Amino acid sequence: MESRDYLFKVLVIGNGHVGKTSLVHRYVNEKFNKNYKITVGVDFALKVLPWSDTQTVRLQLWDIAGQERFASMTRIYYREASGCIIMFDVTDACSFRGVRNWKDDLDAKATPPGGGPLPCILLANKSDLSPWELTQESIEEFSKANGFIGWMETSVKENKNINESINFLVEKMMMTMMGQHRGPHWELDGGRIQLDSPEMEDNERGCC
């Protein structure tokens, strides 16, 4: 059977200091360092996933600076994106409020090559810390109301739900690429992603 490679450009966006760079390094290099320098403009990283016996997924991760002075560049950065991760810090309500601006900016400037919605996942990062400045109910309501494919608690420091959340996004990008974003399995429910769901189990079988 013929093998196929797929290349996806994934945006990683959100306010500064929410853990975007740490997420990328944890996912790609399987390491955590709390002393990363602030991203200036955009950084890049590549992750190769053996998605199935015949499919290889190559993720080009674009870690985009969260500072306002780089906002004018986002249209260039978003070009030809296949999916997006928007992050916030659960101990910083301001970073959560910033998610709306990032999502509005994304919706205005980015569409996948095949049309339809750009798959975007919401990550509630630093879930190992306390106190949280917002409730899970408020995150759930916001995610469902703003066109996310779902949301998940993450802790880059503890490596909690990092691979799982990105695998879920990859699954949605694969569906979009294959023209299934209007089918019965494509639902922008936006709710909390359950790790014991059949879809997540399928993703884990396809993962590295």
C-alpha atoms as a printed R data frame, in Angstrom:
    type eleno elety resid chain resno       x      y      z
1   ATOM     1    CA   MET     A     1   0.000  0.000  0.000
2   ATOM     2    CA   GLU     A     2   1.287  3.439 -0.953
3   ATOM     3    CA   SER     A     3   2.576  5.564  1.908
4   ATOM     4    CA   ARG     A     4   1.709  9.250  2.132
5   ATOM     5    CA   ASP     A     5   3.191 12.255  3.884
6   ATOM     6    CA   TYR     A     6   1.088 15.175  5.092
7   ATOM     7    CA   LEU     A     7   2.454 18.583  6.054
8   ATOM     8    CA   PHE     A     8   0.402 20.773  8.397
9   ATOM     9    CA   LYS     A     9   1.216 24.293  9.490
10  ATOM    10    CA   VAL     A    10   0.003 24.755 13.072
11  ATOM    11    CA   LEU     A    11  -0.173 28.170 14.708
12  ATOM    12    CA   VAL     A    12   0.519 28.464 18.452
13  ATOM    13    CA   ILE     A    13  -0.903 31.771 19.668
14  ATOM    14    CA   GLY     A    14  -2.041 33.551 22.828
15  ATOM    15    CA   ASN     A    15  -0.870 36.273 25.174
16  ATOM    16    CA   GLY     A    16   2.725 36.414 26.356
17  ATOM    17    CA   HIS     A    17   3.885 34.205 29.237
18  ATOM    18    CA   VAL     A    18   1.123 31.593 28.866
19  ATOM    19    CA   GLY     A    19   3.557 28.804 27.932
20  ATOM    20    CA   LYS     A    20   3.525 28.694 24.123
21  ATOM    21    CA   THR     A    21   7.275 28.258 23.685
22  ATOM    22    CA   SER     A    22   7.401 25.741 26.542
23  ATOM    23    CA   LEU     A    23   4.597 23.769 24.884
24  ATOM    24    CA   VAL     A    24   6.432 23.574 21.573
25  ATOM    25    CA   HIS     A    25   9.704 22.511 23.188
26  ATOM    26    CA   ARG     A    26   7.953 19.953 25.395
27  ATOM    27    CA   TYR     A    27   6.124 18.467 22.429
28  ATOM    28    CA   VAL     A    28   9.037 18.452 19.981
29  ATOM    29    CA   ASN     A    29  12.025 17.836 22.275
30  ATOM    30    CA   GLU     A    30  10.279 16.198 25.263
31  ATOM    31    CA   LYS     A    31  11.950 18.686 27.601
32  ATOM    32    CA   PHE     A    32  10.801 21.471 29.900
33  ATOM    33    CA   ASN     A    33  12.694 24.623 30.831
34  ATOM    34    CA   LYS     A    34  10.966 27.425 32.725
35  ATOM    35    CA   ASN     A    35  13.543 29.989 31.588
36  ATOM    36    CA   TYR     A    36  12.804 30.332 27.875
37  ATOM    37    CA   LYS     A    37  13.413 33.749 26.346
38  ATOM    38    CA   ILE     A    38  10.428 35.763 25.125
39  ATOM    39    CA   THR     A    39   9.646 34.963 21.495
40  ATOM    40    CA   VAL     A    40  10.370 37.833 19.110
41  ATOM    41    CA   GLY     A    41   8.190 37.654 16.016
42  ATOM    42    CA   VAL     A    42   7.897 33.922 15.362
43  ATOM    43    CA   ASP     A    43   9.853 30.725 16.042
44  ATOM    44    CA   PHE     A    44   9.516 27.440 14.169
45  ATOM    45    CA   ALA     A    45   9.745 23.771 15.073
46  ATOM    46    CA   LEU     A    46   9.057 20.510 13.229
47  ATOM    47    CA   LYS     A    47   7.529 17.321 14.620
48  ATOM    48    CA   VAL     A    48   7.184 14.113 12.604
49  ATOM    49    CA   LEU     A    49   4.384 11.714 13.575
50  ATOM    50    CA   PRO     A    50   3.995  8.158 12.222
51  ATOM    51    CA   TRP     A    51   0.213  8.565 12.092
52  ATOM    52    CA   SER     A    52  -0.553  5.100 10.713
53  ATOM    53    CA   ASP     A    53   1.140  2.259  8.832
54  ATOM    54    CA   THR     A    54   0.849  4.250  5.604
55  ATOM    55    CA   GLN     A    55   0.599  7.866  6.794
56  ATOM    56    CA   THR     A    56   3.239 10.222  8.150
57  ATOM    57    CA   VAL     A    57   2.256 13.629  9.499
58  ATOM    58    CA   ARG     A    58   4.763 16.465  9.586
59  ATOM    59    CA   LEU     A    59   3.764 19.326 11.856
60  ATOM    60    CA   GLN     A    60   5.336 22.723 11.270
61  ATOM    61    CA   LEU     A    61   4.686 24.551 14.547
62  ATOM    62    CA   TRP     A    62   4.685 28.354 14.413
63  ATOM    63    CA   ASP     A    63   5.222 29.840 17.875
64  ATOM    64    CA   ILE     A    64   3.965 33.405 17.439
65  ATOM    65    CA   ALA     A    65   4.889 36.214 19.833
66  ATOM    66    CA   GLY     A    66   2.117 37.351 22.157
67  ATOM    67    CA   GLN     A    67   3.171 40.987 22.375
68  ATOM    68    CA   GLU     A    68   0.859 43.595 20.853
69  ATOM    69    CA   ARG     A    69   3.632 45.150 18.783
70  ATOM    70    CA   PHE     A    70   3.699 42.030 16.591
71  ATOM    71    CA   ALA     A    71  -0.079 41.968 15.974
72  ATOM    72    CA   SER     A    72   0.254 43.722 12.614
73  ATOM    73    CA   MET     A    73   2.292 40.755 11.315
74  ATOM    74    CA   THR     A    74  -0.245 38.052 12.049
75  ATOM    75    CA   ARG     A    75  -1.810 38.043  8.580
76  ATOM    76    CA   ILE     A    76   1.558 36.988  7.163
77  ATOM    77    CA   TYR     A    77   2.108 34.389  9.888
78  ATOM    78    CA   TYR     A    78  -1.379 32.898  9.491
79  ATOM    79    CA   ARG     A    79  -1.057 32.331  5.745
80  ATOM    80    CA   GLU     A    80  -1.708 28.704  4.671
81  ATOM    81    CA   ALA     A    81  -2.244 27.522  8.239
82  ATOM    82    CA   SER     A    82  -3.940 24.140  8.670
83  ATOM    83    CA   GLY     A    83  -4.812 24.427 12.350
84  ATOM    84    CA   CYS     A    84  -4.305 26.477 15.466
85  ATOM    85    CA   ILE     A    85  -3.642 26.193 19.191
86  ATOM    86    CA   ILE     A    86  -4.730 29.119 21.358
87  ATOM    87    CA   MET     A    87  -3.395 29.034 24.903
88  ATOM    88    CA   PHE     A    88  -4.085 30.900 28.118
89  ATOM    89    CA   ASP     A    89  -2.894 30.681 31.720
90  ATOM    90    CA   VAL     A    90  -5.597 29.491 34.151
91  ATOM    91    CA   THR     A    91  -4.042 31.631 36.908
92  ATOM    92    CA   ASP     A    92  -4.203 34.785 34.770
93  ATOM    93    CA   ALA     A    93  -7.725 35.947 33.864
94  ATOM    94    CA   CYS     A    94  -6.275 38.611 31.571
95  ATOM    95    CA   SER     A    95  -4.727 35.951 29.352
96  ATOM    96    CA   PHE     A    96  -8.126 34.260 29.107
97  ATOM    97    CA   ARG     A    97  -9.780 37.517 28.072
98  ATOM    98    CA   GLY     A    98  -7.076 37.865 25.430
99  ATOM    99    CA   VAL     A    99  -8.177 34.623 23.808
100 ATOM   100    CA   ARG     A   100 -11.195 36.366 22.254
101 ATOM   101    CA   ASN     A   101  -8.935 38.890 20.499
102 ATOM   102    CA   TRP     A   102  -6.691 36.116 19.192
103 ATOM   103    CA   LYS     A   103  -9.642 34.049 17.952
104 ATOM   104    CA   ASP     A   104 -11.271 37.066 16.272
105 ATOM   105    CA   ASP     A   105  -7.954 37.919 14.611
106 ATOM   106    CA   LEU     A   106  -7.544 34.325 13.453
107 ATOM   107    CA   ASP     A   107 -11.081 34.070 12.061
108 ATOM   108    CA   ALA     A   108 -10.632 37.318 10.152
109 ATOM   109    CA   LYS     A   109  -7.308 36.428  8.568
110 ATOM   110    CA   ALA     A   110  -6.990 32.628  8.231
111 ATOM   111    CA   THR     A   111  -8.871 29.896  6.376
112 ATOM   112    CA   PRO     A   112  -7.583 26.412  5.528
113 ATOM   113    CA   PRO     A   113  -6.632 25.731  1.880
114 ATOM   114    CA   GLY     A   114  -9.801 23.674  1.320
115 ATOM   115    CA   GLY     A   115 -12.124 26.239  2.875
116 ATOM   116    CA   GLY     A   116 -14.387 25.686  5.855
117 ATOM   117    CA   PRO     A   117 -13.456 26.446  9.471
118 ATOM   118    CA   LEU     A   118  -9.838 26.415 10.583
119 ATOM   119    CA   PRO     A   119  -9.584 23.744 13.306
120 ATOM   120    CA   CYS     A   120  -8.624 25.519 16.509
121 ATOM   121    CA   ILE     A   121  -8.177 24.010 19.972
122 ATOM   122    CA   LEU     A   122  -8.229 25.948 23.247
123 ATOM   123    CA   LEU     A   123  -5.648 24.954 25.875
124 ATOM   124    CA   ALA     A   124  -6.077 25.926 29.532
125 ATOM   125    CA   ASN     A   125  -2.421 25.798 30.521
126 ATOM   126    CA   LYS     A   126  -0.648 25.785 33.903
127 ATOM   127    CA   SER     A   127  -3.441 23.640 35.333
128 ATOM   128    CA   ASP     A   128  -1.014 22.359 37.983
129 ATOM   129    CA   LEU     A   129  -0.985 25.802 39.626
130 ATOM   130    CA   SER     A   130  -3.502 27.407 41.951
131 ATOM   131    CA   PRO     A   131  -5.622 29.289 42.495
132 ATOM   132    CA   TRP     A   132  -7.384 29.300 39.148
133 ATOM   133    CA   GLU     A   133  -8.833 32.710 38.281
134 ATOM   134    CA   LEU     A   134 -11.728 31.248 36.291
135 ATOM   135    CA   THR     A   135 -13.994 28.222 36.385
136 ATOM   136    CA   GLN     A   136 -14.163 25.213 34.119
137 ATOM   137    CA   GLU     A   137 -17.766 26.166 33.387
138 ATOM   138    CA   SER     A   138 -16.715 29.581 32.052
139 ATOM   139    CA   ILE     A   139 -14.048 27.967 29.842
140 ATOM   140    CA   GLU     A   140 -16.585 25.458 28.550
141 ATOM   141    CA   GLU     A   141 -19.136 28.141 27.736
142 ATOM   142    CA   PHE     A   142 -16.563 30.328 26.010
143 ATOM   143    CA   SER     A   143 -15.112 27.479 23.933
144 ATOM   144    CA   LYS     A   144 -18.530 26.374 22.706
145 ATOM   145    CA   ALA     A   145 -19.578 29.924 21.860
146 ATOM   146    CA   ASN     A   146 -16.463 30.841 19.871
147 ATOM   147    CA   GLY     A   147 -15.988 28.060 17.342
148 ATOM   148    CA   PHE     A   148 -13.296 25.918 18.969
149 ATOM   149    CA   ILE     A   149 -13.130 22.193 18.220
150 ATOM   150    CA   GLY     A   150 -12.749 21.663 21.967
151 ATOM   151    CA   TRP     A   151 -10.685 22.609 24.997
152 ATOM   152    CA   MET     A   152  -8.383 20.774 27.363
153 ATOM   153    CA   GLU     A   153  -6.538 21.404 30.612
154 ATOM   154    CA   THR     A   154  -2.789 21.212 30.108
155 ATOM   155    CA   SER     A   155   0.354 21.508 32.156
156 ATOM   156    CA   VAL     A   156   3.498 21.813 30.090
157 ATOM   157    CA   LYS     A   157   5.576 21.491 33.259
158 ATOM   158    CA   GLU     A   158   3.994 18.152 34.188
159 ATOM   159    CA   ASN     A   159   3.546 17.050 30.555
160 ATOM   160    CA   LYS     A   160  -0.206 16.781 31.093
161 ATOM   161    CA   ASN     A   161  -2.383 16.376 27.971
162 ATOM   162    CA   ILE     A   162   0.246 17.810 25.613
163 ATOM   163    CA   ASN     A   163   0.405 14.925 23.133
164 ATOM   164    CA   GLU     A   164  -3.289 14.167 23.600
165 ATOM   165    CA   SER     A   165  -4.484 17.656 22.735
166 ATOM   166    CA   ILE     A   166  -2.267 18.002 19.676
167 ATOM   167    CA   ASN     A   167  -3.244 14.539 18.428
168 ATOM   168    CA   PHE     A   168  -6.881 15.626 18.655
169 ATOM   169    CA   LEU     A   169  -6.074 18.695 16.555
170 ATOM   170    CA   VAL     A   170  -4.222 16.573 13.988
171 ATOM   171    CA   GLU     A   171  -7.254 14.321 13.632
172 ATOM   172    CA   LYS     A   172  -9.439 17.351 12.843
173 ATOM   173    CA   MET     A   173  -6.887 18.713 10.354
174 ATOM   174    CA   MET     A   174  -6.804 15.349  8.591
175 ATOM   175    CA   MET     A   175 -10.601 15.429  8.327
176 ATOM   176    CA   THR     A   176 -10.521 18.971  6.958
177 ATOM   177    CA   MET     A   177  -7.895 18.067  4.359
178 ATOM   178    CA   MET     A   178  -9.938 15.087  3.205
179 ATOM   179    CA   GLY     A   179 -13.028 17.237  2.766
180 ATOM   180    CA   GLN     A   180 -14.905 15.788  5.708
181 ATOM   181    CA   HIS     A   181 -15.373 19.074  7.583
182 ATOM   182    CA   ARG     A   182 -19.021 19.182  6.512
183 ATOM   183    CA   GLY     A   183 -19.733 15.546  7.309
184 ATOM   184    CA   PRO     A   184 -21.450 14.014 10.355
185 ATOM   185    CA   HIS     A   185 -18.172 13.517 12.252
186 ATOM   186    CA   TRP     A   186 -17.187 17.179 11.979
187 ATOM   187    CA   GLU     A   187 -18.884 19.013 14.796
188 ATOM   188    CA   LEU     A   188 -17.614 22.235 16.320
189 ATOM   189    CA   ASP     A   189 -18.975 21.245 19.707
190 ATOM   190    CA   GLY     A   190 -16.242 23.094 21.532
191 ATOM   191    CA   GLY     A   191 -16.677 21.140 24.758
192 ATOM   192    CA   ARG     A   192 -14.034 19.682 27.014
193 ATOM   193    CA   ILE     A   193 -12.137 16.906 25.241
194 ATOM   194    CA   GLN     A   194 -12.612 13.588 26.998
195 ATOM   195    CA   LEU     A   195  -9.583 11.307 26.898
196 ATOM   196    CA   ASP     A   196 -11.707  8.173 27.140
197 ATOM   197    CA   SER     A   197 -13.803  9.006 24.059
198 ATOM   198    CA   PRO     A   198 -13.647  6.635 21.032
199 ATOM   199    CA   GLU     A   199 -12.154  9.422 18.908
200 ATOM   200    CA   MET     A   200  -9.293  9.998 21.333
201 ATOM   201    CA   GLU     A   201  -8.629  6.258 21.501
202 ATOM   202    CA   ASP     A   202  -8.343  6.194 17.710
203 ATOM   203    CA   ASN     A   203  -5.935  9.136 17.850
204 ATOM   204    CA   GLU     A   204  -3.727  7.389 20.389
205 ATOM   205    CA   ARG     A   205  -3.479  4.326 18.158
206 ATOM   206    CA   GLY     A   206  -2.330  6.599 15.339
207 ATOM   207    CA   CYS     A   207   0.193  8.417 17.438
208 ATOM   208    CA   CYS     A   208   3.924  7.838 17.770
